[in-house]
Structure formats: structure tokens, C-alpha cells
């Protein structure tokens, strides 16, 4: 632990450590030291990623997250969120209950939504406004969590469909004034009301801060949130019927979820593109001449390409980091599990070790046995251990790291086209930090 910590916290960060509370200092040592050691000793982690994990930037970012402060408004919403989830858990039938997210999520989220902003050269930025926008995005992370957990933990179709209509049925965007929310199950009434209030507060704030940008670009944000809701719907469908959903044709995927690619569908749940639409609304308001110049130069078109690649990178990072937790909870929607399942199906006939571990699950070794065992897991220690070992043997984790590195090359090619407009090093650093801190927090925020 001590040796690992020396790599994580270089000597010049000791003054920074003294500036934070003892509890945060403890979390820095224990969390970063333990999980850093875990990843650094993992043969599936490429050398390039090891270098990122031990960079000075990561230790500084971790400390910034620990020191992050939320506004009174956000703290109040987080408190209300805990109460609303607790009340729902007391009301619903069945054995599954919604988790109450680790409070670190909100600080982690605020750090990153500020860090990944694309700052265009020549544009005007204001620290107070930037902080206000970051807080709006944390509200939207909360909104996303409320819907995501109903879909991925409870698998409650009626509640999800009602919640998914909030963006367009709330009157904020053009759309129906009333929809499935009329059919919200009684147990979810308070939960639905809270989710809708979070959404309205976030959108009202964007509109009030940036009326001109909102008038011009709100339709783009509306489209982004259709894709976010479709992404969560896909996760629900995979959890309910993984084999049928993952076997859908390209044309059917596009019809149902707005994209022909499963990876792209799932990546929209990272909210990266939606958050950048809010940034464009702000840019249009604060620097109209700069915004017009960027639009005329086609820089915003290239930026959209960049955003999609970065969003894929963020999704891959999330998939790697959350796999262990999702094996424990039986959430099949992580795209890394499909890769693991296909690999294990191919390995079973030839690899005795894989076959022996698979047989511990007590299931027929039929195609997609890993996905089916994961979906029907009972949460017992023995089954979780067997599933975790199979996942490791599949090579899916290493495959996703390699895909992240491949996206990195693709991203850099787009950044070269945007050299006159963006600080490429800042973009690279933000993507690296997102991967590294995902791994340090192991998806448990």
C-alpha cells in the first residue's frame, strides 16, 4: 500500500493533502491506494493506461473531487433524493430495492462535467456561470440516475415509460402535454414527482441563464434526450430479455433506439453529447460572434464527431469500471458482458479451466450461458465468484481497454482538424482523467 501510494501521491501534493479534512485524506489514501494497486497489478491493463493511472494529474484530480463543494440547492436535492428512494423502497413489492447512490457521485460528477467542457479559443467564459452550468448538469445526472435505476435495478416497465416521457411531456420541449405519466404506478407517484421537479428545475435554469441560446438550440437538446431515454430503454430491454434484444437487426435497433449500433445506443446514457449541447447554448449566449464563426467554419460539425468518439470512450471506461459491481447485482446491460459471453462460448469447447468454472454455475453450457447465468444470478457469493472468474477468463476487459486506446487514436485525428479552435491537450487530459477516476472509484459512485 505504501509503495503504491508513493506513486499515486507525489511529494508535492502533501501540501494539498494538508488542506483537506482528515476524513477526505483518509479516503484519498485508502481508496486510491487500494484500487490503484488492484489495477496496476492487473495484467489486463495496458501499459498506456498504467501510465495514466500513476500520473500527477490523477492524484490532483482525486483531491479536487474530495474538496468539491455542492451548492445548498444541490445538497437539498440530494437529501430529498435519499428520502424519496427510501420511501419508494418501503412501498414497492418484490425483493429488489433501489440503491441510494454513494454521495461521492455528485462531487465526482461535478468535477468531470466541468473538466470535459470544450473551451473554444476566442470565446468568453465566466467562472460563476461555469459553476452554475456544472450544477445544472449534476441535477441532470440525478435525473438520469432516477430513471436508470428503475430500468436497470427494478426492471419496472410502466414506471420507466412514465419517467422517460418527462423531458417531452413536461412542456419544456415541444411534445405531448400528458402521456404515460398518467399511468404511473401509485407506489412511484412521489418518485415521479421528484424526478419531474429535478428536470424542470434544470431546464428552467438553462432557459433563464441563456434565453437566446435556448431559443436557437433547445431542439438539439430535445433530440439528445430522446437518445438518452432510448439508451436507458435498451438497458431495460436487455435486462428483461438479453438474448432477443442483443440479437436485433441493425434496422430494428435503429427503429427502436435511434442508432444501428449497440455500443452507440448505450454510450448516449453517458449524457456527454447532451451536456455539450448545453455548453453550446451557453456559448451562443455569451459569445455569439465566436459561435457564428465556429458554425461558419464547420468547426461545430467536427466537434460533434469529436463528442461522439469521446462519449464512446467515456462509455467504455464506465463499462470496464462498473463490471464488478454489475456482476454482483445481475445487471446484464453492460455491453462488456456481451463481449465476454461471445468469447466464453468460443472458449468452452477447448479450454478446460473455463469449462470447469462454468460448470460451477449449475447451468447447461448452451450459447449465451454467461448472460443467462448473470441475469438469473441469486447474488450468492459462490455464483458471483464463478461469474467474476469467467469474466476475467473471457478477456473482455482487455478488449475494452484496447478499444478505448483505438478510440484515442480516432479522437486525436479529429483534434488535429480542430487545432485552431480547441486546446487538444486539455481534451486528451479530460478523457484520461475520466478513465482513471472511473477505475479508482470502480464504478461504485
Beta strands, then each sheet from edge to edge (+ up, - down):
end
